[in-house]
Amino acid sequence: MGTFKAIRIDKAEKGTTAALTPFAESELMDGDVTVAVEWSTVNYKDGLAVTGKAPVVRRFPMIAGIDFAGTVAQSSHPAWKAGDKVVCTGWGMGETHLGGYAEKARVSGDWLVRLPDGLSARDAMAIGTAGFTAMLSVLALERHGLTPQHGPVVVTGAAGGVGSVAITLLSKLGYQIIASTGRMTEAGYLKDLGATEVIERSELSGPAKPLARERWAGGIDSVGSTTLANLLSMTRYGGAIAACGLAAGMDLPASVAPFILRGVCLLGIDSVMAPIEIRKTAWARLASDLDKGKLSEITHEIVLDEVFPAAARVLAGEVRGRIVVKIV
């Protein structure tokens, strides 16, 4: 067996080290499908893993990268054969299972989703976990019963990956969107994606009142902490907020008032262990509902050795939209 290029993370005396290096095919973990990886992406969690800013990696050595898209090379799984185009996100890749920043990946066939018609492997990684999470959030709001007729929706962390895709999706679905960002210089970009109003994140970063003036019927939050508490306090009667991130922290300094006095719902969104059927639904909706022109506009392409500075910029909040990583 030979070797292939991969971003390998190893345990160090203090923290971890990460390097682009040859990786032995014999070191690949168990799985019934081997994929020739063509594209990956840089998500917030990838930034944490590659920089070592948080202990998200729990197995060493690890290949970083929580997403990949590519072509099946070998399979003993009944659903897959060589030549099939597939997408894989989550499932602990880059944390407990060797991930997608590599020319090869071996995983369980049960983790894979067939690349939808109309999406290339590059498109799928321009979406990635961030866009998949945005779609899961939209689906959750729809299950709650939210429609554009109920009023505006708010999207926090709007210029980031989740926020950019969420605005693009919601805009095509006919929603009035209030985008919250710490980078008001991106207001034009956000309005081009479909936001009708852009607000400074400081409006949502102070201590939350138990109940504040009702401003939106629903929202998608990737920030957490005080921002999420403020969103809840400002949500209209019967509305809902889909919570999918923690860029500002894991705490939630809120009260029960929005829940018991306005019937507001907090919808938890997990992309890592989402069941395969909802994954198929989400990817089908992404293929049909996401404006491919706008997806292209928000996407920046890099190669594997450029992941290291990109990871730091993602954590610093300096990245607009999405980054795709060309593997081969």
BELMOLIN-V427204 format. One record per residue. N is the residue number from 1. RES is the residue in three letters. PSI is psi in whole degrees, -180 to 180 (999 if undefined). NEAR is the number of other ideal C-beta (glycine too) atoms within 10 Angstrom. D_CENTER is the distance of its C-alpha to the mean C-alpha in whole Angstrom. Layout:
N,RES,PSI,NEAR,D_CENTER
N,RES,PSI,NEAR,D_CENTER
This chain:
1,MET,147,8,34
2,GLY,-158,8,32
3,THR,167,14,30
4,PHE,160,19,26
5,LYS,139,18,24
6,ALA,154,30,22
7,ILE,109,28,20
8,ARG,134,21,22
9,ILE,129,24,21
10,ASP,153,13,24
11,LYS,137,13,26
12,ALA,173,11,28
13,GLU,-40,5,31
14,LYS,107,7,29
15,GLY,-137,10,25
16,THR,165,20,23
17,THR,150,12,24
18,ALA,137,21,22
19,ALA,149,11,23
20,LEU,120,17,23
21,THR,160,12,26
22,PRO,141,10,28
23,PHE,134,21,27
24,ALA,131,11,29
25,GLU,-29,13,28
26,SER,-17,8,30
27,GLU,-3,13,28
28,LEU,147,19,25
29,MET,172,13,24
30,ASP,148,8,26
31,GLY,157,19,24
32,ASP,5,16,26
33,VAL,128,25,24
34,THR,131,18,24
35,VAL,135,29,21
36,ALA,108,17,22
37,VAL,134,30,19
38,GLU,-36,20,19
39,TRP,148,24,15
40,SER,-162,33,12
41,THR,172,31,10
42,VAL,108,30,9
43,ASN,171,28,6
44,TYR,-44,25,8
45,LYS,-34,23,9
46,ASP,-40,31,10
47,GLY,-44,22,12
48,LEU,-42,20,13
49,ALA,-47,27,15
50,VAL,-39,27,16
51,THR,-17,17,18
52,GLY,17,17,19
53,LYS,-21,14,18
54,ALA,150,12,17
55,PRO,61,11,18
56,VAL,-24,20,15
57,VAL,126,23,17
58,ARG,14,10,20
59,ARG,140,14,22
60,PHE,142,11,24
61,PRO,157,15,24
62,MET,142,26,20
63,ILE,123,25,19
64,ALA,170,30,15
65,GLY,110,29,12
66,ILE,-3,29,10
67,ASP,153,32,10
68,PHE,160,31,13
69,ALA,143,30,15
70,GLY,-155,27,18
71,THR,133,15,22
72,VAL,127,19,23
73,ALA,-42,16,26
74,GLN,147,15,28
75,SER,136,20,27
76,SER,9,10,30
77,HIS,136,17,27
78,PRO,-22,8,29
79,ALA,-13,13,26
80,TRP,146,19,25
81,LYS,162,11,28
82,ALA,135,12,28
83,GLY,-16,9,27
84,ASP,140,18,24
85,LYS,127,18,21
86,VAL,160,25,18
87,VAL,142,27,14
88,CYS,127,26,13
89,THR,144,30,9
90,GLY,-142,20,10
91,TRP,18,20,13
92,GLY,4,15,14
93,MET,141,26,14
94,GLY,-3,31,14
95,GLU,-61,20,15
96,THR,-13,14,18
97,HIS,140,21,18
98,LEU,134,26,18
99,GLY,-155,29,15
100,GLY,-2,31,15
101,TYR,64,34,16
102,ALA,160,25,19
103,GLU,-16,18,22
104,LYS,149,24,22
105,ALA,143,30,20
106,ARG,123,18,22
107,VAL,174,25,20
108,SER,135,15,21
109,GLY,-21,19,21
110,ASP,-13,13,20
111,TRP,-13,20,17
112,LEU,148,24,17
113,VAL,136,18,16
114,ARG,135,14,19
115,LEU,121,20,17
116,PRO,151,17,18
117,ASP,138,8,21
118,GLY,-10,12,20
119,LEU,132,22,17
120,SER,169,14,18
121,ALA,-37,21,16
122,ARG,-44,19,15
123,ASP,-44,23,14
124,ALA,-36,30,12
125,MET,-21,32,10
126,ALA,-30,28,10
127,ILE,-63,30,8
128,GLY,-168,31,6
129,THR,-37,24,3
130,ALA,-50,32,2
131,GLY,-36,32,5
132,PHE,-42,25,6
133,THR,-41,30,5
134,ALA,-42,31,7
135,MET,-42,26,9
136,LEU,-37,24,10
137,SER,-43,30,11
138,VAL,-44,26,13
139,LEU,-41,17,15
140,ALA,-42,22,15
141,LEU,-38,27,17
142,GLU,-42,13,19
143,ARG,-32,10,20
144,HIS,-20,16,21
145,GLY,6,12,23
146,LEU,136,23,22
147,THR,165,13,23
148,PRO,-26,14,23
149,GLN,-17,8,27
150,HIS,-17,18,26
151,GLY,-175,17,25
152,PRO,158,18,23
153,VAL,151,28,19
154,VAL,143,24,17
155,VAL,122,33,14
156,THR,165,31,14
157,GLY,40,28,12
158,ALA,-32,30,13
159,ALA,-7,27,13
160,GLY,-172,28,10
161,GLY,-53,30,7
162,VAL,-47,32,5
163,GLY,-43,28,9
164,SER,-45,30,10
165,VAL,-39,31,9
166,ALA,-45,34,10
167,ILE,-43,30,13
168,THR,-44,27,14
169,LEU,-51,26,14
170,LEU,-36,28,16
171,SER,-46,19,18
172,LYS,-28,14,19
173,LEU,-3,17,20
174,GLY,13,10,22
175,TYR,149,27,21
176,GLN,126,16,22
177,ILE,130,28,19
178,ILE,116,21,20
179,ALA,128,29,17
180,SER,129,28,17
181,THR,153,23,17
182,GLY,1,18,19
183,ARG,83,17,20
184,MET,-15,14,22
185,THR,-16,9,23
186,GLU,10,22,20
187,ALA,-42,18,21
188,GLY,-43,11,23
189,TYR,-45,21,19
190,LEU,-37,25,18
191,LYS,-33,16,21
192,ASP,-32,15,21
193,LEU,-23,27,17
194,GLY,0,22,19
195,ALA,139,27,19
196,THR,-21,14,23
197,GLU,142,14,23
198,VAL,128,20,21
199,ILE,152,18,22
200,GLU,136,13,22
201,ARG,-21,19,20
202,SER,-23,10,23
203,GLU,-19,13,24
204,LEU,9,22,22
205,SER,-7,16,22
206,GLY,174,11,26
207,PRO,135,8,27
208,ALA,136,24,26
209,LYS,154,14,29
210,PRO,-45,13,30
211,LEU,130,16,30
212,ALA,179,15,29
213,ARG,134,8,30
214,GLU,125,16,28
215,ARG,-29,19,26
216,TRP,157,20,23
217,ALA,-18,23,23
218,GLY,180,31,19
219,GLY,168,30,16
220,ILE,122,33,12
221,ASP,123,32,12
222,SER,11,28,9
223,VAL,-46,27,12
224,GLY,-165,20,15
225,SER,-138,19,18
226,THR,-33,19,21
227,THR,-47,25,19
228,LEU,-39,27,18
229,ALA,-42,22,21
230,ASN,-42,27,22
231,LEU,-47,29,20
232,LEU,-41,29,22
233,SER,-18,22,25
234,MET,6,23,25
235,THR,139,29,24
236,ARG,163,19,26
237,TYR,128,11,28
238,GLY,4,15,27
239,GLY,-175,27,23
240,ALA,148,24,20
241,ILE,129,27,17
242,ALA,117,27,13
243,ALA,121,23,12
244,CYS,9,24,9
245,GLY,173,24,9
246,LEU,38,16,12
247,ALA,-30,18,12
248,ALA,-6,20,16
249,GLY,165,13,17
250,MET,-10,7,17
251,ASP,162,12,20
252,LEU,86,16,21
253,PRO,67,12,24
254,ALA,176,20,25
255,SER,171,15,28
256,VAL,-5,9,28
257,ALA,-48,16,30
258,PRO,-32,27,27
259,PHE,-42,14,27
260,ILE,-13,9,31
261,LEU,-23,12,32
262,ARG,-1,17,30
263,GLY,27,13,28
264,VAL,144,23,24
265,CYS,141,20,22
266,LEU,117,17,19
267,LEU,116,21,16
268,GLY,133,8,14
269,ILE,118,22,11
270,ASP,124,10,10
271,SER,-19,27,8
272,VAL,-49,14,10
273,MET,19,8,13
274,ALA,135,18,13
275,PRO,154,8,16
276,ILE,-34,11,17
277,GLU,-42,8,18
278,ILE,-28,14,15
279,ARG,-46,21,13
280,LYS,-43,13,16
281,THR,-46,15,16
282,ALA,-45,24,13
283,TRP,-35,22,13
284,ALA,-41,17,16
285,ARG,-38,18,16
286,LEU,-40,24,13
287,ALA,-33,17,16
288,SER,-32,11,18
289,ASP,-17,14,17
290,LEU,127,22,15
291,ASP,112,15,17
292,LYS,-32,14,17
293,GLY,-45,8,19
294,LYS,-37,20,17
295,LEU,-43,21,14
296,SER,-40,11,16
297,GLU,-31,14,17
298,ILE,3,22,14
299,THR,136,21,14
300,HIS,135,13,15
301,GLU,137,14,17
302,ILE,175,15,18
303,VAL,175,11,19
304,LEU,-43,19,19
305,ASP,-7,12,21
306,GLU,-1,15,20
307,VAL,-35,25,16
308,PHE,-54,14,18
309,PRO,-32,11,19
310,ALA,-39,20,15
311,ALA,-42,26,14
312,ALA,-38,15,17
313,ARG,-35,14,16
314,VAL,-46,24,12
315,LEU,-31,18,14
316,ALA,-2,10,16
317,GLY,28,15,14
318,GLU,2,11,16
319,VAL,128,21,14
320,ARG,128,19,14
321,GLY,-132,22,11
322,ARG,152,24,10
323,ILE,127,27,11
324,VAL,145,23,12
325,VAL,117,28,15
326,LYS,119,14,18
327,ILE,-45,26,19
328,VAL,999,12,23
